[in-house]
Amino acid sequence: MRYDPADWSTYTQKQRNEFRYKSYQEQREIINKSYLSLITDETGNLDTIKILEIIMDLQDRLDDLETECVRKDYDY
């Protein structure tokens, strides 16, 4: 989980300081909104294809991790 907005690298030092002084809830809302483009289309509607791609990528990563862990268990 990321703890900075998706566009954090574009923040000025002043913006970063202002962000850090916001409440936890305000920070989470800003962070969550900054990542909405990962799952929405250009009109702001949920894009099922984008969501499925993320799920499939996560599943692949999980499968790779499980395979790696099993392989390491057999190495001992």
Secondary structure, DSSP 8 states (H G I E B T S, - for coil): --SS-TTGGG--HHHHHHHHTS-HHHHHHHHHHHTGGGTB-TTS-B-HHHHHHHHHHHHHHHHHHHHHHHHHHHH-
